[in-house]
C-alpha cells in the first residue's frame, strides 16, 4: 500500500506564474509597488522567497509576466505572415495579435500596464524589455527587406512600432470604453495615413 504524503497546514502553495501575479498585484494595489517587498509577495502567494525567484528573477519582472514567452509568440506570428503582404501590414497584424487581451483578463492587464507605464521605479527595467520587443520587429523587417538588422530603416520601424504601441496603451488606460486592439489599430493606421498625406 502506497503511503500518502501529508500537505502542510496553511495556505496551499502557488504553482504557477498567474497565481504569483495575482498575489503581487493585490499587494501593489494595497501598498504601492515600491513599498511591496519580495518577501511580502512570497508570503501572500504561500511560497518561499527562493521559489518565487525561480519564477521571477526580480520584483521588477513580475509586472512583465511571462514576457520571454510572449516575445517567442511575436516572433512566431511574424514568421507565419505570408510573404505576399506588405511589410507594414505584417507588422500591423502581428502587433495586434501580440496585444490581444481576453475579456476576462482586461482588468488585470489594465493594472499591469498602469504599473509599467506610470511607475518611475520600473522605467529603467522596462526600457530593457522595450528594446527586446523592438529587436523582434527590427529583425523581421530587416529579413523581409534584405537589410542587416543594424540598418536604419528596420531599426526605425521597430522604434516607431514601439512608440505607436505605447501611445495606444496611454489612450486605452484613459478610455475604458475602448479595447486595446481598437486603440492600436487606430494608431498604426493613422500614422500610415499621416505619412501618405491623407490626414491633416
Buried (B, 14 or more C-beta within 10 A) or exposed (E): EEEEEEEEEEEEEBEEBEBBBBBBBBBBEEEEBEEBEBEBBBBBBBBEEEBBBEBBEEBBBBBBBBEEEBBEBBBEBBEEBEEEEEBBEBBBBBBBBBBEBEEEEBEBBBBBBBBBBEBEEBEEBBEEBBEEBBBBBBBBBBBBEEBEBEBEEBBEBBBBBBBBBBBBBBBBBEEEEEBBBBBBBBBBEBBEEEEEEEEE
